[in-house]
Amino acid sequence: MKVLIVGSGGREHAIAWSVSQSKRVDKIYCAPGNGGISEIAECVSIAAMEFDKLADFAQDNEIDLTIIGMDDPLVGGIVDVFEERGLKVFGPRKNAAIIEGSKSFSKDLMKKYNIPTCHYETFTSPEEALLYLENAEFPIVLKADGLALGKGVLICNNLEEAEAGVTTIMLDKQFGAAGDTIVIEDFITGQEASVLCFCDGTHIKPMTSAQDHKRAKDGDQGLNTGGMGTFSPSPFYTEEIQKFCEENIYQATMDAMKAEGRDFIGILFVGLMLTEQGPRVLEYNARFGDPEAQVVLPRMKNDILDVIDACIDGKLDTIDLEFEDNAAVCVVLASDGYPEHYERGKLITGLEKFDGKDGYYAFHAGTKKTDKGIVTNGGRVIGITAKGATLKEARANAYKATEWVEFDNKYMRSDIGKAIDKIDEMKE
Ligand code: GLY
C-alpha cells in the first residue's frame, strides 16, 4: 500500500512513524515533509495548500491513501478536492472541518446541543465587543474566530488589556481575516486535557489522553506557542471523567455534527478543561494535536491503517482501540526566541543516538536536510519523546534524551510534566 501524508511538522513525523509500523505499507510519501520525515518517507516538494498538485501527485503515483495532518488544508477543503477525483483520503470534509475553522461555529454547536462549555458571546463589531467588556468579569478570554497558528487566543486580566486585545484582533488584524469575528468567553481554570478521537461520521473512539504545555516559558509564562511538550496519559483524566465525556461530549459532538448535515470523519481533537464543576470543552480541532500525536501514537497498539480504513468505511464500531499500559513524555526542542524571532540553519548533532533505541523518538518539526547535515528550519525544531513504565520515568527518560541532541540556539522548557507531581501532593 502506498500512503501520502500531507504536512511538515512533528505531528506528521509521528503519523509517518506510526504508518511505517504497519505491515500493510510498502511506501510512504510526505508533502512537503521535513529533514526527519525524509528518513522514513520520500518527501515531495508540494505545499500543503496546493490541493490540485497534491491530487495530481496522488493520482499519478497511484497512492492508496492520503492522510491530511494539518488544519489549514482541512479547513480549506482539501478532502473535498480529493474525493471529487475519486481519491481515498482521511480527514473531515470542509463542511465538518469548520468545527476547528470557526470558533463561533463550534461554540454555537455546543450551545445548541448542550455540550458542556463555558459562557461566551460573539461579536463582528469591535464597538459592540468593547461595550460588552465594560461590564465583564476579569480575567476574560478573547479568541479570533478563525485559524491563527494557535496564537489567536488572548487571556486578558483587566479592561485595559481586553481593549488592547480587541484592537489587536479586530482592528490591527494581527491574525488576518481570522479576527473579523471575535469570541469572548469566560476564563475557567483547572487541568487541561487533550483527547484525540477517531471518528467515522457516526461512531467515535477516544484515544488515550494527553496534556499539552502551550506557553513558551517555564511556569506557564510567556507567549502562547503551538505546544512546548506533552505527557500521556493525563493522571487528572480519571475513569469517571472519561465516562462523563463519553456520555456528554464525544458522542454528543458526533451526533450534533450529523444532525447539522456535517458528518465528521477523521480525527476530532477535544480540548478539555477539567474544572471543579466537571469537564468543559475549551476547543475542538479537526486533526491530531501537535505535539499530542507524539506521545499518543507511540503508545497505540493498533495498526493505524486498519483504524483509518474503519473510519473511512463507517465501521469504527468494529475496532477495539488499544494503548500500552505505560506513559510517554515529549519535550520540544525549539529555536531560542520562538514564537517570535529566531535564527534558522543551525547544524543539529546527536540524532544518531535515537537509532534503534527502544522507546525513544526524535520527531522532527522545523528541520531540513542539507549537504552539511540536518539543520534547524523553524521555531519548534524536534520533539523528543520517551516512554517509561510511569509518567515520572518517562519524564526522566525524555529529559535525559534531550541532552543527546545539540544545536546552537537550542531552547526548551525545563518543567514539562510538572503537573504529574501534583498527583503525589494531592495524595499527601
Ligand atoms: N497542541 C495543540 C494543538 O495541536 O492545537
Residues whose N, C-alpha, C, O or C-beta is under 5 A from the ligand:
A	BS01	LIG	D212 G226 G227 F288 G289 D290 P291
